[in-house]
Amino acid sequence: MTFDLEAIRSQFPALSDTDDGQPRIYFDNPAGTQVPQRVADAMSDCLLKANANIGGYFRTSELAGAIADDAMAAMADFLNAPSSEEIIFGQNMTSLTFHVSRSIGQYLDAGDEIILSRMDHDANVQPWVLMARDYDLEIKWLPFDVETFEFDLSNLETLLTDRTRLVCVGGASNLIGTINDIDTICRLARDAGAWTYIDAVQSAPHIVTDVQEIGCDFLVCSPYKFFGPHQGVLWGRRAVLEALEPYKVRPAPDSIPWNFAPGTASHEGMAGTAAAVDYFAWVGSEMAGATDGRATSVRAGMALLQDYEQDLSTHLVEGLRSLSGVKVQGITAPEAMPRRVPTVSFTHTTIAPSTIARALGEQNIFVWSGHNYAVEVARSLGILESGGAVRVGPVHYNSTDEIDRFLNALDGLFA
């Protein structure tokens, strides 16, 4: 297997953009990645050639239907879902979670328990907090160790009871980068008779995501975090979806997945999402030698990219740790790099995160600062009230040279 960074970067037109002769360094990827040319082309083709609603007896409507079918099939391949009929598209992960939480809440009884995580993005927290308020449910919280930045799953075993109905947790943290052991979490929840809702927004861009292997009941992700357009995708286990009452208008279809769709889908977004999945398949076939269909090629490509991104993580973390006054808020041990994605947050002893982010932006290095919607994480780490952290998130189209430029910029700022 051969990773070819030059070939990868050639797929992304935005990577060649400059401002006043200064190249852009995109380290804002945890908030949204750049897209390959094929994604823009697919969306443009949809708008120009298939711009119609689905279900009509005319050509553009038929083409739109084919685009939707291909997008659901592509995401089924991406997630190794048993059926494309279990794939639901929406505007984003947050709106999909609010949407389906109403149906889940109707299924539960007053006094039932749900378990939420202190490591999650608020999109996998607040919808459930509001659901618990509306349906008189009890919330239990799964903490993480602020020294190891990981869960101690014995705490989950203690929290689970015969009244636990739902466990909500992220595949990876959008602030500290920890990859969670969701296979074990789902097994423990399943043994207790509870459903699991996995927020894979931050893990899906970096590691193979297999809903059958994970054993979850719901998994949600955002294509715009893995080189696609602004969309959200929810996978739900067929038996669970069929047990729930969907919130929908009366003329909407009564069968999954369309009965759970929150209104008319963005067909151009679906086209772009399929193209993003095809990009991973291209990596798998061109650089990893995969030949056995899209699903296999996606997995091979993802595995290859993960190896490269671990090298980026190690280089970035080691560089940050060498700078005076910097504390990396996350896993730092070289042998533990496989247990994190390349999303790395740090604080400085005297300089505010927003000041650092602004100074980097002036040098065309794009990062985020603050809590980044990981309110519970920042509160647990004691950094919520002091401005959160600086978050830098390289992906596989970034280079060690870009990381070095970033580190040199910090060194100059801290001098």
Order of alpha helices (4+ residues) and beta strands (2+ residues): alpha-beta-beta-beta-alpha-alpha-beta-alpha-beta-alpha-beta-alpha-beta-alpha-beta-alpha-beta-beta-alpha-alpha-alpha-beta-beta-alpha-beta-beta-alpha-beta-alpha
